[in-house]
Amino acid sequence: MIATTVAGGRTKAAVWLALGVLVALALLDVGSVVLTRMRVDDDLKSAGFAGATAIQNQPVSTASAQAAYGAAAAQLNAGESIVRESFAVRADGGITLTVRRTAPTVVMKHLSFLDGFTQVEDTYEQARIGY
């Protein structure tokens, strides 16, 4: 009877330990997604400003759009990318761009139904720089 109680206690401890690890990993992944969302927002604004500054006081043309794209892309961190179809230099000299990044997660990356949650994408419109 004592052997059964000890074995049952070990099983319960193992189950609680496994549940604790799963909860900790879930919290870690959620934190990673939240921090990635905040970081993309900041990096997006920096990239928009860099792109608009690169073409400051220049006429809108294909060459200026390429220069703005290059300057904006240079401001991004590893894992972040500009959605090419979203990048535009507007007639007023302002810039519109969308940045995409997948949050680095431990468990969520293996669960395909959570891809929309871990994929962070944000759009920003930077006003023209200069007069």
N, CA, C and O atoms as a Tinker XYZ file with bonds, in Angstrom:
   524  protein
     1  N      0.814000   -1.194000    0.000000    73     2
     2  CA     0.000000    0.000000    0.000000    64     1     3
     3  C      0.860000    1.263000    0.000000    63     2     4     5
     4  O      0.517000    2.234000   -0.674000    81     3
     5  N      1.954000    1.269000    0.731000    73     3     6
     6  CA     2.848000    2.429000    0.753000    64     5     7
     7  C      3.512000    2.609000   -0.609000    63     6     8     9
     8  O      3.691000    3.742000   -1.056000    81     7
     9  N      3.877000    1.530000   -1.270000    73     7    10
    10  CA     4.502000    1.608000   -2.587000    64     9    11
    11  C      3.545000    2.236000   -3.595000    63    10    12    13
    12  O      3.982000    2.997000   -4.458000    81    11
    13  N      2.265000    1.938000   -3.505000    73    11    14
    14  CA     1.272000    2.516000   -4.405000    64    13    15
    15  C      1.148000    4.020000   -4.178000    63    14    16    17
    16  O      1.042000    4.781000   -5.140000    81    15
    17  N      1.161000    4.450000   -2.941000    73    15    18
    18  CA     1.059000    5.873000   -2.616000    64    17    19
    19  C      2.264000    6.645000   -3.132000    63    18    20    21
    20  O      2.104000    7.746000   -3.657000    81    19
    21  N      3.461000    6.096000   -2.997000    73    19    22
    22  CA     4.680000    6.749000   -3.475000    64    21    23
    23  C      4.658000    6.842000   -4.991000    63    22    24    25
    24  O      4.995000    7.888000   -5.545000    81    23
    25  N      4.266000    5.769000   -5.677000    73    23    26
    26  CA     4.212000    5.783000   -7.138000    64    25    27
    27  C      3.162000    6.785000   -7.619000    63    26    28    29
    28  O      3.395000    7.501000   -8.593000    81    27
    29  N      2.018000    6.843000   -6.953000    73    27    30
    30  CA     0.987000    7.805000   -7.313000    64    29    31
    31  C      1.438000    9.231000   -7.095000    63    30    32    33
    32  O      1.101000   10.111000   -7.887000    81    31
    33  N      2.201000    9.484000   -6.029000    73    31    34
    34  CA     2.741000   10.815000   -5.761000    64    33    35
    35  C      3.746000   11.240000   -6.810000    63    34    36    37
    36  O      3.795000   12.409000   -7.190000    81    35
    37  N      4.557000   10.285000   -7.286000    73    35    38
    38  CA     5.540000   10.602000   -8.335000    64    37    39
    39  C      4.836000   10.933000   -9.647000    63    38    40    41
    40  O      5.255000   11.834000  -10.373000    81    39
    41  N      3.785000   10.215000   -9.942000    73    39    42
    42  CA     3.033000   10.464000  -11.166000    64    41    43
    43  C      2.396000   11.854000  -11.129000    63    42    44    45
    44  O      2.465000   12.608000  -12.100000    81    43
    45  N      1.781000   12.177000  -10.000000    73    43    46
    46  CA     1.174000   13.502000   -9.860000    64    45    47
    47  C      2.227000   14.602000   -9.982000    63    46    48    49
    48  O      1.983000   15.622000  -10.626000    81    47
    49  N      3.366000   14.407000   -9.385000    73    47    50
    50  CA     4.447000   15.397000   -9.461000    64    49    51
    51  C      4.923000   15.570000  -10.898000    63    50    52    53
    52  O      5.175000   16.691000  -11.341000    81    51
    53  N      5.047000   14.463000  -11.625000    73    51    54
    54  CA     5.482000   14.536000  -13.024000    64    53    55
    55  C      4.449000   15.269000  -13.876000    63    54    56    57
    56  O      4.815000   16.069000  -14.736000    81    55
    57  N      3.168000   15.004000  -13.646000    73    55    58
    58  CA     2.106000   15.672000  -14.400000    64    57    59
    59  C      2.116000   17.166000  -14.106000    63    58    60    61
    60  O      2.034000   17.973000  -15.032000    81    59
    61  N      2.214000   17.551000  -12.836000    73    59    62
    62  CA     2.250000   18.971000  -12.469000    64    61    63
    63  C      3.486000   19.663000  -13.038000    63    62    64    65
    64  O      3.416000   20.819000  -13.457000    81    63
    65  N      4.604000   18.966000  -13.052000    73    63    66
    66  CA     5.833000   19.531000  -13.612000    64    65    67
    67  C      5.660000   19.770000  -15.115000    63    66    68    69
    68  O      6.035000   20.823000  -15.629000    81    67
    69  N      5.087000   18.781000  -15.815000    73    67    70
    70  CA     4.867000   18.929000  -17.255000    64    69    71
    71  C      3.906000   20.084000  -17.540000    63    70    72    73
    72  O      4.143000   20.873000  -18.455000    81    71
    73  N      2.842000   20.186000  -16.779000    73    71    74
    74  CA     1.906000   21.298000  -16.961000    64    73    75
    75  C      2.574000   22.641000  -16.685000    63    74    76    77
    76  O      2.333000   23.613000  -17.401000    81    75
    77  N      3.398000   22.699000  -15.668000    73    75    78
    78  CA     4.119000   23.932000  -15.350000    64    77    79
    79  C      5.052000   24.345000  -16.471000    63    78    80    81
    80  O      5.158000   25.530000  -16.787000    81    79
    81  N      5.726000   23.383000  -17.073000    73    79    82
    82  CA     6.625000   23.681000  -18.189000    64    81    83
    83  C      5.824000   24.192000  -19.386000    63    82    84    85
    84  O      6.235000   25.154000  -20.035000    81    83
    85  N      4.691000   23.565000  -19.686000    73    83    86
    86  CA     3.861000   24.020000  -20.803000    64    85    87
    87  C      3.340000   25.435000  -20.589000    63    86    88    89
    88  O      3.332000   26.241000  -21.520000    81    87
    89  N      2.909000   25.738000  -19.382000    73    87    90
    90  CA     2.426000   27.094000  -19.075000    64    89    91
    91  C      3.575000   28.101000  -19.208000    63    90    92    93
    92  O      3.383000   29.189000  -19.752000    81    91
    93  N      4.750000   27.749000  -18.721000    73    91    94
    94  CA     5.903000   28.652000  -18.820000    64    93    95
    95  C      6.282000   28.904000  -20.277000    63    94    96    97
    96  O      6.586000   30.039000  -20.644000    81    95
    97  N      6.269000   27.868000  -21.110000    73    95    98
    98  CA     6.585000   28.039000  -22.528000    64    97    99
    99  C      5.526000   28.884000  -23.235000    63    98   100   101
   100  O      5.856000   29.697000  -24.099000    81    99
   101  N      4.260000   28.696000  -22.874000    73    99   102
   102  CA     3.190000   29.506000  -23.473000    64   101   103
   103  C      3.369000   30.978000  -23.108000    63   102   104   105
   104  O      3.212000   31.849000  -23.964000    81   103
   105  N      3.692000   31.262000  -21.860000    73   103   106
   106  CA     3.915000   32.650000  -21.436000    64   105   107
   107  C      5.134000   33.243000  -22.141000    63   106   108   109
   108  O      5.125000   34.416000  -22.515000    81   107
   109  N      6.166000   32.451000  -22.320000    73   107   110
   110  CA     7.369000   32.907000  -23.024000    64   109   111
   111  C      7.034000   33.267000  -24.474000    63   110   112   113
   112  O      7.488000   34.291000  -24.984000    81   111
   113  N      6.244000   32.426000  -25.130000    73   111   114
   114  CA     5.871000   32.694000  -26.519000    64   113   115
   115  C      4.982000   33.928000  -26.644000    63   114   116   117
   116  O      5.177000   34.736000  -27.552000    81   115
   117  N      4.023000   34.083000  -25.758000    73   115   118
   118  CA     3.152000   35.262000  -25.795000    64   117   119
   119  C      3.981000   36.530000  -25.571000    63   118   120   121
   120  O      3.770000   37.540000  -26.244000    81   119
   121  N      4.909000   36.477000  -24.641000    73   119   122
   122  CA     5.800000   37.619000  -24.408000    64   121   123
   123  C      6.629000   37.944000  -25.630000    63   122   124   125
   124  O      6.842000   39.114000  -25.945000    81   123
   125  N      7.099000   36.921000  -26.320000    73   123   126
   126  CA     7.886000   37.130000  -27.533000    64   125   127
   127  C      7.056000   37.811000  -28.613000    63   126   128   129
   128  O      7.554000   38.697000  -29.308000    81   127
   129  N      5.805000   37.412000  -28.762000    73   127   130
   130  CA     4.931000   38.032000  -29.763000    64   129   131
   131  C      4.667000   39.497000  -29.407000    63   130   132   133
   132  O      4.702000   40.364000  -30.280000    81   131
   133  N      4.406000   39.770000  -28.143000    73   131   134
   134  CA     4.134000   41.151000  -27.714000    64   133   135
   135  C      5.358000   42.037000  -27.956000    63   134   136   137
   136  O      5.228000   43.147000  -28.471000    81   135
   137  N      6.530000   41.557000  -27.589000    73   135   138
   138  CA     7.749000   42.350000  -27.796000    64   137   139
   139  C      8.046000   42.545000  -29.276000    63   138   140   141
   140  O      8.524000   43.606000  -29.676000    81   139
   141  N      7.771000   41.541000  -30.087000    73   139   142
   142  CA     7.984000   41.677000  -31.529000    64   141   143
   143  C      7.047000   42.727000  -32.107000    63   142   144   145
   144  O      7.458000   43.513000  -32.960000    81   143
   145  N      5.798000   42.755000  -31.660000    73   143   146
   146  CA     4.852000   43.771000  -32.143000    64   145   147
   147  C      5.334000   45.179000  -31.794000    63   146   148   149
   148  O      5.232000   46.094000  -32.611000    81   147
   149  N      5.855000   45.348000  -30.587000    73   147   150
   150  CA     6.351000   46.666000  -30.174000    64   149   151
   151  C      7.595000   47.039000  -30.975000    63   150   152   153
   152  O      7.749000   48.193000  -31.377000    81   151
   153  N      8.472000   46.087000  -31.208000    73   151   154
   154  CA     9.712000   46.368000  -31.918000    64   153   155
   155  C      9.456000   46.714000  -33.383000    63   154   156   157
   156  O     10.072000   47.633000  -33.924000    81   155
   157  N      8.541000   45.974000  -34.025000    73   155   158
   158  CA     8.231000   46.250000  -35.427000    64   157   159
   159  C      7.674000   47.660000  -35.574000    63   158   160   161
   160  O      8.013000   48.361000  -36.527000    81   159
   161  N      6.835000   48.077000  -34.653000    73   159   162
   162  CA     6.266000   49.426000  -34.710000    64   161   163
   163  C      7.372000   50.479000  -34.658000    63   162   164   165
   164  O      7.355000   51.429000  -35.441000    81   163
   165  N      8.322000   50.324000  -33.756000    73   163   166
   166  CA     9.422000   51.286000  -33.648000    64   165   167
   167  C     10.319000   51.252000  -34.885000    63   166   168   169
   168  O     10.685000   52.297000  -35.423000    81   167
   169  N     10.670000   50.048000  -35.330000    73   167   170
   170  CA    11.559000   49.917000  -36.487000    64   169   171
   171  C     10.894000   50.426000  -37.760000    63   170   172   173
   172  O     11.564000   50.968000  -38.640000    81   171
   173  N      9.592000   50.255000  -37.857000    73   171   174
   174  CA     8.841000   50.731000  -39.009000    64   173   175
   175  C      8.923000   52.247000  -39.122000    63   174   176   177
   176  O      9.130000   52.784000  -40.210000    81   175
   177  N      8.761000   52.928000  -38.008000    73   175   178
   178  CA     8.846000   54.394000  -38.008000    64   177   179
   179  C     10.255000   54.864000  -38.346000    63   178   180   181
   180  O     10.423000   55.845000  -39.070000    81   179
   181  N     11.263000   54.177000  -37.833000    73   179   182
   182  CA    12.651000   54.528000  -38.156000    64   181   183
   183  C     12.932000   54.323000  -39.637000    63   182   184   185
   184  O     13.601000   55.143000  -40.267000    81   183
   185  N     12.422000   53.230000  -40.192000    73   183   186
   186  CA    12.638000   52.959000  -41.617000    64   185   187
   187  C     11.930000   53.988000  -42.480000    63   186   188   189
   188  O     12.491000   54.448000  -43.475000    81   187
   189  N     10.717000   54.353000  -42.121000    73   187   190
   190  CA     9.992000   55.374000  -42.882000    64   189   191
   191  C     10.701000   56.712000  -42.854000    63   190   192   193
   192  O     10.792000   57.392000  -43.876000    81   191
   193  N     11.206000   57.095000  -41.688000    73   191   194
   194  CA    11.934000   58.359000  -41.567000    64   193   195
   195  C     13.220000   58.326000  -42.398000    63   194   196   197
   196  O     13.552000   59.298000  -43.076000    81   195
   197  N     13.941000   57.199000  -42.342000    73   195   198
   198  CA    15.188000   57.080000  -43.113000    64   197   199
   199  C     14.915000   57.157000  -44.606000    63   198   200   201
   200  O     15.664000   57.798000  -45.344000    81   199
   201  N     13.843000   56.507000  -45.057000    73   199   202
   202  CA    13.501000   56.557000  -46.477000    64   201   203
   203  C     13.117000   57.946000  -46.927000    63   202   204   205
   204  O     13.532000   58.396000  -47.995000    81   203
   205  N     12.327000   58.627000  -46.121000    73   203   206
   206  CA    11.913000   59.988000  -46.481000    64   205   207
   207  C     13.086000   60.953000  -46.433000    63   206   208   209
   208  O     13.164000   61.872000  -47.248000    81   207
   209  N     13.987000   60.759000  -45.501000    73   207   210
   210  CA    15.169000   61.625000  -45.391000    64   209   211
   211  C     16.096000   61.422000  -46.586000    63   210   212   213
   212  O     16.718000   62.374000  -47.057000    81   211
   213  N     16.193000   60.176000  -47.082000    73   211   214
   214  CA    17.079000   59.882000  -48.215000    64   213   215
   215  C     16.664000   60.609000  -49.484000    63   214   216   217
   216  O     17.504000   60.880000  -50.342000    81   215
   217  N     15.392000   60.926000  -49.615000    73   215   218
   218  CA    14.934000   61.609000  -50.834000    64   217   219
   219  C     14.464000   63.033000  -50.553000    63   218   220   221
   220  O     13.719000   63.623000  -51.336000    81   219
   221  N     14.902000   63.557000  -49.453000    73   219   222
   222  CA    14.523000   64.916000  -49.061000    64   221   223
   223  C     14.902000   65.898000  -50.162000    63   222   224   225
   224  O     16.029000   65.882000  -50.659000    81   223
   225  N     13.954000   66.751000  -50.539000    73   223   226
   226  CA    14.142000   67.796000  -51.550000    64   225   227
   227  C     14.485000   67.253000  -52.937000    63   226   228   229
   228  O     15.058000   67.975000  -53.752000    81   227
   229  N     14.149000   66.004000  -53.216000    73   227   230
   230  CA    14.358000   65.423000  -54.547000    64   229   231
   231  C     13.004000   65.242000  -55.220000    63   230   232   233
   232  O     11.999000   65.031000  -54.541000    81   231
   233  N     12.966000   65.322000  -56.529000    73   231   234
   234  CA    11.698000   65.051000  -57.220000    64   233   235
   235  C     11.369000   63.558000  -57.128000    63   234   236   237
   236  O     12.264000   62.719000  -57.030000    81   235
   237  N     10.090000   63.246000  -57.162000    73   235   238
   238  CA     9.660000   61.850000  -57.101000    64   237   239
   239  C      9.960000   61.192000  -58.440000    63   238   240   241
   240  O      9.492000   61.638000  -59.488000    81   239
   241  N     10.754000   60.117000  -58.385000    73   239   242
   242  CA    11.121000   59.378000  -59.596000    64   241   243
   243  C     11.442000   57.939000  -59.200000    63   242   244   245
   244  O     11.440000   57.588000  -58.020000    81   243
   245  N     11.714000   57.124000  -60.197000    73   243   246
   246  CA    12.081000   55.733000  -59.926000    64   245   247
   247  C     13.380000   55.669000  -59.136000    63   246   248   249
   248  O     13.514000   54.857000  -58.220000    81   247
   249  N     14.333000   56.521000  -59.486000    73   247   250
   250  CA    15.621000   56.531000  -58.786000    64   249   251
   251  C     15.455000   56.952000  -57.325000    63   250   252   253
   252  O     16.073000   56.374000  -56.431000    81   251
   253  N     14.624000   57.954000  -57.094000    73   251   254
   254  CA    14.426000   58.384000  -55.708000    64   253   255
   255  C     13.665000   57.321000  -54.917000    63   254   256   257
   256  O     13.922000   57.139000  -53.726000    81   255
   257  N     12.739000   56.621000  -55.558000    73   255   258
   258  CA    12.011000   55.538000  -54.881000    64   257   259
   259  C     12.968000   54.412000  -54.501000    63   258   260   261
   260  O     12.859000   53.848000  -53.413000    81   259
   261  N     13.897000   54.084000  -55.383000    73   259   262
   262  CA    14.882000   53.037000  -55.077000    64   261   263
   263  C     15.809000   53.474000  -53.955000    63   262   264   265
   264  O     16.180000   52.664000  -53.105000    81   263
   265  N     16.184000   54.741000  -53.947000    73   263   266
   266  CA    17.033000   55.252000  -52.869000    64   265   267
   267  C     16.292000   55.218000  -51.540000    63   266   268   269
   268  O     16.871000   54.863000  -50.513000    81   267
   269  N     15.023000   55.582000  -51.553000    73   267   270
   270  CA    14.216000   55.565000  -50.331000    64   269   271
   271  C     14.048000   54.139000  -49.822000    63   270   272   273
   272  O     14.144000   53.888000  -48.620000    81   271
   273  N     13.797000   53.209000  -50.737000    73   271   274
   274  CA    13.638000   51.804000  -50.348000    64   273   275
   275  C     14.927000   51.275000  -49.721000    63   274   276   277
   276  O     14.886000   50.606000  -48.689000    81   275
   277  N     16.054000   51.568000  -50.331000    73   275   278
   278  CA    17.341000   51.113000  -49.802000    64   277   279
   279  C     17.623000   51.680000  -48.421000    63   278   280   281
   280  O     18.099000   50.967000  -47.537000    81   279
   281  N     17.332000   52.955000  -48.235000    73   279   282
   282  CA    17.568000   53.589000  -46.929000    64   281   283
   283  C     16.637000   53.008000  -45.870000    63   282   284   285
   284  O     17.046000   52.787000  -44.730000    81   283
   285  N     15.387000   52.762000  -46.249000    73   283   286
   286  CA    14.423000   52.193000  -45.299000    64   285   287
   287  C     14.815000   50.769000  -44.929000    63   286   288   289
   288  O     14.780000   50.405000  -43.753000    81   287
   289  N     15.186000   49.961000  -45.913000    73   287   290
   290  CA    15.560000   48.570000  -45.655000    64   289   291
   291  C     16.815000   48.474000  -44.782000    63   290   292   293
   292  O     16.954000   47.544000  -43.989000    81   291
   293  N     17.714000   49.429000  -44.932000    73   291   294
   294  CA    18.948000   49.419000  -44.133000    64   293   295
   295  C     18.671000   49.647000  -42.644000    63   294   296   297
   296  O     19.479000   49.262000  -41.798000    81   295
   297  N     17.542000   50.266000  -42.324000    73   295   298
   298  CA    17.202000   50.553000  -40.928000    64   297   299
   299  C     16.577000   49.367000  -40.196000    63   298   300   301
   300  O     16.453000   49.389000  -38.972000    81   299
   301  N     16.185000   48.342000  -40.932000    73   299   302
   302  CA    15.489000   47.210000  -40.322000    64   301   303
   303  C     16.474000   46.241000  -39.672000    63   302   304   305
   304  O     17.638000   46.155000  -40.064000    81   303
   305  N     15.989000   45.531000  -38.690000    73   303   306
   306  CA    16.793000   44.527000  -37.993000    64   305   307
   307  C     16.649000   43.176000  -38.675000    63   306   308   309
   308  O     15.802000   42.990000  -39.548000    81   307
   309  N     17.485000   42.242000  -38.263000    73   307   310
   310  CA    17.445000   40.891000  -38.814000    64   309   311
   311  C     16.061000   40.289000  -38.595000    63   310   312   313
   312  O     15.474000   40.422000  -37.521000    81   311
   313  N     15.556000   39.635000  -39.620000    73   311   314
   314  CA    14.246000   39.003000  -39.525000    64   313   315
   315  C     13.103000   39.894000  -39.974000    63   314   316   317
   316  O     11.989000   39.408000  -40.170000    81   315
   317  N     13.347000   41.169000  -40.141000    73   315   318
   318  CA    12.319000   42.102000  -40.591000    64   317   319
   319  C     12.491000   42.352000  -42.085000    63   318   320   321
   320  O     13.612000   42.390000  -42.592000    81   319
   321  N     11.390000   42.517000  -42.775000    73   319   322
   322  CA    11.470000   42.804000  -44.201000    64   321   323
   323  C     10.347000   43.753000  -44.603000    63   322   324   325
   324  O      9.278000   43.780000  -43.993000    81   323
   325  N     10.620000   44.527000  -45.643000    73   323   326
   326  CA     9.614000   45.424000  -46.197000    64   325   327
   327  C      8.808000   44.621000  -47.213000    63   326   328   329
   328  O      9.377000   43.919000  -48.050000    81   327
   329  N      7.507000   44.723000  -47.139000    73   327   330
   330  CA     6.644000   44.096000  -48.136000    64   329   331
   331  C      6.751000   44.963000  -49.384000    63   330   332   333
   332  O      6.248000   46.087000  -49.409000    81   331
   333  N      7.407000   44.441000  -50.420000    73   331   334
   334  CA     7.711000   45.238000  -51.615000    64   333   335
   335  C      6.483000   45.885000  -52.240000    63   334   336   337
   336  O      6.528000   47.039000  -52.665000    81   335
   337  N      5.389000   45.136000  -52.293000    73   335   338
   338  CA     4.177000   45.661000  -52.934000    64   337   339
   339  C      3.588000   46.845000  -52.175000    63   338   340   341
   340  O      2.822000   47.629000  -52.734000    81   339
   341  N      3.947000   46.969000  -50.904000    73   339   342
   342  CA     3.381000   48.040000  -50.084000    64   341   343
   343  C      4.202000   49.321000  -50.145000    63   342   344   345
   344  O      3.715000   50.390000  -49.777000    81   343
   345  N      5.437000   49.219000  -50.603000    73   343   346
   346  CA     6.323000   50.384000  -50.578000    64   345   347
   347  C      5.945000   51.347000  -51.689000    63   346   348   349
   348  O      5.834000   50.964000  -52.853000    81   347
   349  N      5.748000   52.613000  -51.308000    73   347   350
   350  CA     5.397000   53.629000  -52.298000    64   349   351
   351  C      5.929000   54.978000  -51.853000    63   350   352   353
   352  O      5.882000   55.332000  -50.675000    81   351
   353  N      6.436000   55.718000  -52.827000    73   351   354
   354  CA     6.769000   57.121000  -52.609000    64   353   355
   355  C      5.601000   57.900000  -53.198000    63   354   356   357
   356  O      5.346000   57.844000  -54.401000    81   355
   357  N      4.909000   58.611000  -52.354000    73   355   358
   358  CA     3.730000   59.346000  -52.784000    64   357   359
   359  C      4.126000   60.610000  -53.557000    63   358   360   361
   360  O      5.275000   61.046000  -53.492000    81   359
   361  N      3.192000   61.181000  -54.270000    73   359   362
   362  CA     3.444000   62.378000  -55.083000    64   361   363
   363  C      3.933000   63.549000  -54.243000    63   362   364   365
   364  O      4.675000   64.400000  -54.734000    81   363
   365  N      3.515000   63.597000  -52.965000    73   363   366
   366  CA     3.955000   64.693000  -52.096000    64   365   367
   367  C      5.340000   64.454000  -51.494000    63   366   368   369
   368  O      5.833000   65.295000  -50.741000    81   367
   369  N      5.978000   63.323000  -51.811000    73   367   370
   370  CA     7.311000   63.023000  -51.292000    64   369   371
   371  C      7.299000   62.190000  -50.019000    63   370   372   373
   372  O      8.357000   61.847000  -49.490000    81   371
   373  N      6.136000   61.870000  -49.536000    73   371   374
   374  CA     6.031000   61.001000  -48.362000    64   373   375
   375  C      6.184000   59.541000  -48.742000    63   374   376   377
   376  O      6.190000   59.186000  -49.921000    81   375
   377  N      6.307000   58.708000  -47.732000    73   375   378
   378  CA     6.551000   57.282000  -47.971000    64   377   379
   379  C      5.495000   56.455000  -47.239000    63   378   380   381
   380  O      5.099000   56.780000  -46.120000    81   379
   381  N      5.052000   55.390000  -47.887000    73   379   382
   382  CA     4.178000   54.400000  -47.271000    64   381   383
   383  C      4.885000   53.059000  -47.366000    63   382   384   385
   384  O      5.353000   52.676000  -48.438000    81   383
   385  N      4.965000   52.343000  -46.249000    73   383   386
   386  CA     5.602000   51.034000  -46.264000    64   385   387
   387  C      5.000000   50.118000  -45.204000    63   386   388   389
   388  O      4.430000   50.571000  -44.211000    81   387
   389  N      5.142000   48.832000  -45.442000    73   387   390
   390  CA     4.698000   47.800000  -44.515000    64   389   391
   391  C      5.889000   46.922000  -44.187000    63   390   392   393
   392  O      6.625000   46.500000  -45.079000    81   391
   393  N      6.078000   46.648000  -42.897000    73   391   394
   394  CA     7.165000   45.784000  -42.447000    64   393   395
   395  C      6.557000   44.517000  -41.865000    63   394   396   397
   396  O      5.538000   44.555000  -41.176000    81   395
   397  N      7.207000   43.391000  -42.159000    73   395   398
   398  CA     6.741000   42.092000  -41.697000    64   397   399
   399  C      7.871000   41.377000  -40.935000    63   398   400   401
   400  O      9.046000   41.452000  -41.297000    81   399
   401  N      7.464000   40.687000  -39.876000    73   399   402
   402  CA     8.403000   39.860000  -39.110000    64   401   403
   403  C      7.612000   38.750000  -38.432000    63   402   404   405
   404  O      6.472000   38.952000  -38.014000    81   403
   405  N      8.222000   37.590000  -38.330000    73   403   406
   406  CA     7.629000   36.477000  -37.595000    64   405   407
   407  C      8.271000   36.447000  -36.218000    63   406   408   409
   408  O      9.496000   36.436000  -36.099000    81   407
   409  N      7.454000   36.434000  -35.188000    73   407   410
   410  CA     7.972000   36.429000  -33.817000    64   409   411
   411  C      8.705000   35.118000  -33.550000    63   410   412   413
   412  O      8.214000   34.047000  -33.906000    81   411
   413  N      9.882000   35.200000  -32.923000    73   411   414
   414  CA    10.612000   33.975000  -32.575000    64   413   415
   415  C      9.945000   33.291000  -31.381000    63   414   416   417
   416  O      9.975000   33.811000  -30.266000    81   415
   417  N      9.353000   32.143000  -31.616000    73   415   418
   418  CA     8.654000   31.431000  -30.559000    64   417   419
   419  C      9.213000   30.023000  -30.403000    63   418   420   421
   420  O      9.901000   29.509000  -31.285000    81   419
   421  N      8.903000   29.409000  -29.264000    73   419   422
   422  CA     9.392000   28.058000  -28.981000    64   421   423
   423  C      8.350000   27.019000  -29.386000    63   422   424   425
   424  O      8.672000   26.048000  -30.070000    81   423
   425  N      7.121000   27.220000  -28.972000    73   423   426
   426  CA     6.067000   26.241000  -29.230000    64   425   427
   427  C      5.174000   26.665000  -30.389000    63   426   428   429
   428  O      4.822000   25.835000  -31.227000    81   427
   429  N      4.804000   27.929000  -30.454000    73   427   430
   430  CA     3.838000   28.401000  -31.445000    64   429   431
   431  C      4.298000   28.186000  -32.880000    63   430   432   433
   432  O      3.463000   28.024000  -33.770000    81   431
   433  N      5.592000   28.180000  -33.123000    73   431   434
   434  CA     6.065000   28.006000  -34.495000    64   433   435
   435  C      5.760000   26.609000  -35.033000    63   434   436   437
   436  O      5.787000   26.389000  -36.244000    81   435
   437  N      5.472000   25.679000  -34.147000    73   435   438
   438  CA     5.139000   24.320000  -34.560000    64   437   439
   439  C      3.636000   24.110000  -34.715000    63   438   440   441
   440  O      3.206000   23.037000  -35.138000    81   439
   441  N      2.837000   25.110000  -34.383000    73   439   442
   442  CA     1.387000   25.012000  -34.468000    64   441   443
   443  C      0.907000   25.914000  -35.598000    63   442   444   445
   444  O      0.775000   27.125000  -35.418000    81   443
   445  N      0.649000   25.328000  -36.752000    73   443   446
   446  CA     0.353000   26.112000  -37.950000    64   445   447
   447  C     -0.894000   26.985000  -37.807000    63   446   448   449
   448  O     -0.985000   28.025000  -38.460000    81   447
   449  N     -1.849000   26.592000  -36.978000    73   447   450
   450  CA    -3.049000   27.408000  -36.843000    64   449   451
   451  C     -2.775000   28.714000  -36.093000    63   450   452   453
   452  O     -3.654000   29.574000  -36.036000    81   451
   453  N     -1.585000   28.887000  -35.520000    73   451   454
   454  CA    -1.219000   30.127000  -34.833000    64   453   455
   455  C     -0.312000   31.027000  -35.683000    63   454   456   457
   456  O      0.199000   32.033000  -35.191000    81   455
   457  N     -0.113000   30.671000  -36.949000    73   455   458
   458  CA     0.756000   31.479000  -37.816000    64   457   459
   459  C      0.291000   32.919000  -37.919000    63   458   460   461
   460  O      1.123000   33.826000  -37.952000    81   459
   461  N     -1.001000   33.154000  -37.970000    73   459   462
   462  CA    -1.515000   34.514000  -38.047000    64   461   463
   463  C     -1.230000   35.321000  -36.797000    63   462   464   465
   464  O     -1.149000   36.549000  -36.848000    81   463
   465  N     -1.079000   34.643000  -35.684000    73   463   466
   466  CA    -0.789000   35.313000  -34.425000    64   465   467
   467  C      0.691000   35.669000  -34.313000    63   466   468   469
   468  O      1.037000   36.721000  -33.775000    81   467
   469  N      1.566000   34.799000  -34.816000    73   467   470
   470  CA     3.004000   35.040000  -34.699000    64   469   471
   471  C      3.542000   35.922000  -35.819000    63   470   472   473
   472  O      4.637000   36.471000  -35.699000    81   471
   473  N      2.787000   36.065000  -36.906000    73   471   474
   474  CA     3.202000   36.923000  -38.016000    64   473   475
   475  C      2.813000   38.359000  -37.688000    63   474   476   477
   476  O      1.630000   38.669000  -37.545000    81   475
   477  N      3.802000   39.230000  -37.570000    73   475   478
   478  CA     3.553000   40.630000  -37.230000    64   477   479
   479  C      3.766000   41.467000  -38.482000    63   478   480   481
   480  O      4.810000   41.383000  -39.130000    81   479
   481  N      2.772000   42.268000  -38.810000    73   479   482
   482  CA     2.840000   43.117000  -39.994000    64   481   483
   483  C      2.182000   44.449000  -39.661000    63   482   484   485
   484  O      1.083000   44.491000  -39.109000    81   483
   485  N      2.869000   45.536000  -40.002000    73   483   486
   486  CA     2.343000   46.859000  -39.688000    64   485   487
   487  C      2.682000   47.816000  -40.822000    63   486   488   489
   488  O      3.726000   47.687000  -41.462000    81   487
   489  N      1.804000   48.768000  -41.065000    73   487   490
   490  CA     1.981000   49.748000  -42.136000    64   489   491
   491  C      2.127000   51.142000  -41.534000    63   490   492   493
   492  O      1.510000   51.470000  -40.521000    81   491
   493  N      2.958000   51.949000  -42.182000    73   491   494
   494  CA     3.222000   53.301000  -41.685000    64   493   495
   495  C      3.291000   54.263000  -42.863000    63   494   496   497
   496  O      3.779000   53.916000  -43.938000    81   495
   497  N      2.799000   55.465000  -42.645000    73   495   498
   498  CA     2.893000   56.535000  -43.648000    64   497   499
   499  C      3.730000   57.662000  -43.081000    63   498   500   501
   500  O      3.327000   58.341000  -42.138000    81   499
   501  N      4.893000   57.850000  -43.664000    73   499   502
   502  CA     5.808000   58.916000  -43.252000    64   501   503
   503  C      5.571000   60.139000  -44.116000    63   502   504   505
   504  O      5.563000   60.051000  -45.344000    81   503
   505  N      5.382000   61.261000  -43.483000    73   503   506
   506  CA     5.200000   62.507000  -44.232000    64   505   507
   507  C      6.510000   62.925000  -44.893000    63   506   508   509
   508  O      7.590000   62.477000  -44.507000    81   507
   509  N      6.396000   63.771000  -45.871000    73   507   510
   510  CA     7.572000   64.306000  -46.568000    64   509   511
   511  C      8.470000   65.035000  -45.578000    63   510   512   513
   512  O      7.991000   65.694000  -44.656000    81   511
   513  N      9.768000   64.908000  -45.779000    73   511   514
   514  CA    10.757000   65.598000  -44.946000    64   513   515
   515  C     11.252000   66.802000  -45.751000    63   514   516   517
   516  O     11.588000   66.663000  -46.928000    81   515
   517  N     11.297000   67.928000  -45.153000    73   515   518
   518  CA    11.810000   69.124000  -45.825000    64   517   519
   519  C     10.686000   70.000000  -46.350000    63   518   520   521
   520  O      9.508000   69.759000  -46.087000    81   519
   521  N     11.075000   71.010000  -47.089000    73   519   522
   522  CA    10.103000   71.992000  -47.577000    64   521   523
   523  C     10.049000   72.006000  -49.077000    63   522   524
   524  O      9.284000   72.774000  -49.661000    81   523
